Amino acid sequence: MTLLIHAVPYLHMSATEECYTSAHEENVRFVYEDFVPIDLEEWWAQQFLAKIENGS
């Protein structure tokens, strides 16, 4: 039995060299510029009370 191994060409990228898509850049921009943190406990409490008030 003969085992054949095919070498795959290696593309060298330095540790600082990265490739970003426009979608990635848009997501990063959103997180840094437009993201508004919320208090999840408060949000869940509001959801719970709204369901009680609506009879759901």
N, C-alpha and C positions, 0 to 999 in steps of 0.2 A: 504494500500500500504506500503510495506516494502522497505526501502532504504538500500542496502548493500554497505558498503565502504570497499574496500580492501587496506590495507596499503602496500605501496611500500617500500622495504628496502632502507634505506638511506646510501649511501657510503660517509663517512666523508673524506674530503681532506682538509688539512691545506691550508691557503692562499698562502703559498710559494711553495706548492707542485703542479707541473703541469706536464702534459704528452704531449710530443712532438713526432710527427712522423718524419721519416727521410726526407720526402718531406718538412715538415715545416722547419726543420733545414737547408735544402738546400736553401729554399727561403730566410730565414733570412740571411744566409751567402752571398747570391747574393746581397741583399740590402746593407749590410754593407761593402762588399769587392769589388764588381764588378759594382755596379750601377754608371752610369755616368749621372748626371743631364744635361738637355738640356734647351736652351732658346726656349720656345714654340712659342713666337712671331717670332723669327728668323726662326724656322723650318717651320711654316705656310707660311711665306714670301717666303721661298725657294720653297715650294710646289706650291704656286701660280704662281711664275715666271716660274717654270718648265712646268706647264700646258700651260701657255701662249706661251712659246717657242715651245712646241710640238703641238700647235694648238688644244689642247683638250678642 
